Amino acid sequence: MPLVGKQTWRFPSTPRILSAASVVGNKEGQGPLGNDFDIVHKDPYVGTDSWEKAERKLTEEACEEAMRKAGLKSQDIDLVIAGDLLNQLITSSFAARTLAMPFLGIFGACSTSMQGLALAALLVDSGFAHKVIAATSSHNSTAERQFRFPTEYGGQKPPTAHCTVTGSGAALIGKNGSALKITHATIGKVIDLGVKNPWEMGAAMAPAAVDTITAHFRDTGRTLDDYDLILTGDLGRVGHSIAKQLLEQQGHQAGDKFHDCGVLIYYPDQEEVFSGGSGCACCAVVTYGHILKRMERGELKRVLVTATGALLSPTSTQQGESIPCIAHTVAIEMEDDMR
């Protein structure tokens, strides 16, 4: 059955990641994964006159690069599924205007990358689309303007804060032509343990990540031992430590195979990265730029990627609301006879 347990989709036709692209900013390019990204921009404006336009251009470039790698053009794509952090999804919808493809806009905060990948796989597996692009983006300065204080304000941040990743990641999904297959997706529930401090994103999101990962294990009968890598989206060093403890409390000894994109993307001593990376682009560029390359080199065979999102808004924070969080996970595997 395509529905496994309560929350997990199994894809009988095993949709494939035909290509993927990652476009990042200068700070991300200077990090430990810099060589794995397709395009690195030194100019935070990406040749435009505003940060919002720059983020839009990042999305356009990621989608275009994914199509170029697959040898496809816009008319070959049935649908673009994209989302971002800005009000009314202006990055994704304005980029879709340029790309001129059928478009579905989604919002899952920083869980958007795997939410989009799961939906793209579902549409391809069901036959409602043949080729779908799943994309997402974030920009440090657009996020600062919307969610915290303008960069010019110079507000001080605590060590538990995150650095929003500047970048965009896109994956092109189809049925044939790649060894990278999507086998399962587990859709998360909204989890809220009462954290109200917007500087404690990692702590707020960690329980949602663990809830979805354990739901995946429960639904599929798989365990940590079935994966070469379990990856969370952007918990950072604080949230990653909490998630690891929560997994161990439930009997899952994570060990060295449990990692976090927000920890991997920056060096610990890089300037103003605080607890690590976050933003919609964090999980997307690490997965599509670094993890898939490791899989293609044969270093990893089966990976579980869990993107985490904090579903707050500036208004909810100012009104003293707690931070509801969600996580979605996708299992990506390398076909044995095509490695």
N, C-alpha and C positions, 0 to 999 in steps of 0.2 A: 504494500500500500504506500502511496506517496506521503501520507501523513503517518509519522512514526511517533507513538506516544501522544503527548498533549501539545508540544510546541515545535516539533522538528519536522521539516520537509525533507523527504528523500527524493532525489532527482533520478528517475529510472534511466533517462537517456544520457545522463552525465554531461551536461553542457560544458563547453570548453572555454577557457580564457585564451582567445585567439591572439591577443596582444594586450599590452598594458604600457602606460606611460606615466612618468613622474616629472613634474616641473616644480622647482623650488627657488627660494630666495637665497641670498648670500650667506646668511648665518647657517642655514641648513646645508649648503654646499661646503661650508668649512667644517662641518661635523664629521664624525667617523664614517658615515655612509655616503659622503659626498660623491664618490666615484660611481655610485650605483644609480644616480639620478640622471635622467635623459637631458634635461636642460636646467642650468643654474643661472639665475639672474643676479647680477650685482646691484642693479638699480632697483630700489624698492618700489618705484613708480612704474617699472617695466615699460618705460618710454611713453607713459600717459601723463595726464596732469592731475590725477587723484588716485588715492589708494584703492577706492572702490573700482575704478576702471582697471587698475592694475590687477586686482583679483579676478576680474572678469576675463582679462587677457590670459591669465594663467590657466583658467578653465578651458578657454578656446584652444590654447596651445596643447594642453594635455589630450584633449579629444582628437585634435588634428594629428598629433604624433602617434596616438594609438591606431588611427586609421592608416597613416602612412606605413607603419610597421606591418600591418596586415595586408597592405596593397589594396586598400578599399577607399572609396570616395563617399561623400555624404549621401549620395543617392542609393548607396548600398546598405545604409543603416536604417533599420525600421523604427528605432526609438532611442532617445536619450533620456536616461533617468538621472537626475542630478539634484543636489541640494547643497546648502551652505548655511552660514550662521546669520546672515544679514536679514533685516526686516523684509518680508515679502519675497524672500529668495531672489533678491535682485541680481546677485552674481550669476546664478544658474539660468534664470529666465532671460536675462539680457544676453548671456552667452549663447543660449539656444536660439535667440533671434538672429545672431550672426551665423550660427551653424546651419540654420534653416532645415531642421529635422523635426519630426514629431517629438514632443517633449512631455515628460511627466516630472513635475517638481515635488520633491519630498523633503521632509524635515525630521531629523532624528538627532539634532545637535551633532556631537562628535561621533555618534554611532552611525552617521549617514553613509559612510563608505560601505560597510557590510550590509546595511539595510538595502542600499541600492544594488549591491552585488547579488544579494539573495533574490530580490525582485526580478532582476535581469535574468538570472538563472531559471526562475519560475516561469517567466514568459517564454523563454527559449525552449525549456523542457516541455511545456504544454503545447507548443506549436503556435502560440499567438503572435510570436515574432521569430524571425530567423537570426537577426543580428541586432544586438542591443549594446549601447555604451552606458556604463555606470560610472558617474563622475562626481567628484566633490572637491571643495576648495576651502581655504581660509587664508587670511592675511593678518599678520600681527597688528598692523596699524588700524585696519578696519574693525577688528575685534576690540581693540583698546577704545576706539571711538564709541562703539556701540555699547559695550558691556561694562566698561570701567571708567577711565578718565581719558581724555585726549592725551596723546603722547606728550604734547607741549606742556601739560600740567605738571609733569615730573613727579607724580605720586609715587611714594615708596611702597614696595611690595615685600611681604614676608617670605621666608625661605620655602614655605609650603606652596607658594604661587606657581603657576605654570607659565611657560612661554608659548604663546600661540604660534604654530608653525605657519610660515608663509609658503604656500604651494598649492598644487592641485594634482590629483591622481585620477586616472581614467583607465577602465578595463573594458575591452571589447569582447562580448560573449557571443558564441555561436555553437553549433552542434558538432562540427568536424574541423580537423586541421590543426590540432594542438594536442600535446601530451598532458597539458594542465587541465584537469577536470574538477568540476564542482560537484560533490556528492551529496552534501547535506547542508541545511541551514536551520538554525534554531532561533526562533523569534522570542525575544526577551519580554519580560513583564516590567512594568514601572515599579521601581523599588525606592522607597523613601524612608530613611532611618532618622530623619529629623535634623540633618546637618543644615545650618542656615548660613554659614560663613562662605561667601563666594570665593575666598582664597583657599578653601579646603576641598577643591574639586576632586582630588584623588581619593580622599577619604569618603566623599559622598558617592563616588561612582564604583568603588571597589565592591560593595555588596551586590550591586546589580551585575557586575561582571561574573562574580562567583555564582550567583543564582542562575545565570544563563548557561555557564559552563557545566554546572552540575545537572541542569535540566537536559543538556545535550547528552551527558553520560547516561542519565536515567532513561531517556527516550531511546537511545541507540544501543545501549548495552556496552558502549565503548568505555575505556578508561584512559588515564594519562599515558599508560604504556602503549596505547595504540597510535600515539602521535609522536613525531620527532620534535615537534615544537608546539607549544601552546602560547599564543601571543595575544596580549590585551592591547587596547588602542592607545590610551593616553592617560594612564593612572599616575605616571611619574614615579619618582622614587618613594614618596610617602604612600601613595595608593597601592603601588605594586607590593610593597612590604605587607600592607594590610590584607590585600587579596591573597597573598601567599599563605598568611596565617589562617585566614578563613577557610581556604581550601584544605589545609592540613587539619583543621578542626573537624572537617567533614570526612576525614580519612583519605584524602588525596595528597600524597607526598609529591609536591611539584618538582623539587630538585632543580637541576640546572636547565631543564627544558622549558621552564616557565619564564617568559620575558615580556617586556612592555615596550611598545613603539616610542612612547614618550621618554623612556630611559635610553633607548638605543640611538635616537636621532642626534643627540648632542653629546659633546664631551662634558663631563661633570664640571670642569673648570672653565667652560665657555662663559663669556660675559652675559649676564642677565638671562640665564636659562632656568635659574631657581630649581624647582623640583623636577623639571623636565618639560617635554613638549606636550602640547594639546592642540585643539582645533580640529576641524573636519579633515584637514589635509594630513594630519599626523599619521594616523593609521593608514591612510590611502597611499602616501608616498613611500612609507617604509615597506608596506606590503607589496605594492606594485613596482617599486624601484629596487628593493633589496631582497625581500624574501623570495619573490618569484625567480630572481636571478640565481639564488642559492638552490632553488628546486631544479632549475634548468641545468645547473652544473652537477646535479646528482648528490648534493650535500644533504638535502631534505627530501623525503618522499611524501609524507603526510603531515599537513599543518592545519591547526585550528586557530582561526583568527577571530577574535572577539572585540569588536569596536564598542566603545563605551561613550555614553552621552549624558550630559547634565541638562535637564529640560527646564532650565530657569530662564527668566527674562529680566531686564533691568527693572521693570515694574514690579514683578513678583519679589525680587530681592529688596527693593525699597519699601515694600509693604510688609516685610518681615516674614515672608513665606519660607518654608524649608525647600530643599532642592530635590525634586523627584529625578530619578536617574533610570537609564535603560541601557541594555547591551544586547547586541545581536551577534551571533557567531556563524561562521561559514567554514566548512571543511573543504580544503583544497588538496588534491592528491595528484601525484605524477603517475601517469600510466606506465606500468611495468615494462611492457614490450616496446615502448617508444622512448625509453630513457637513453 
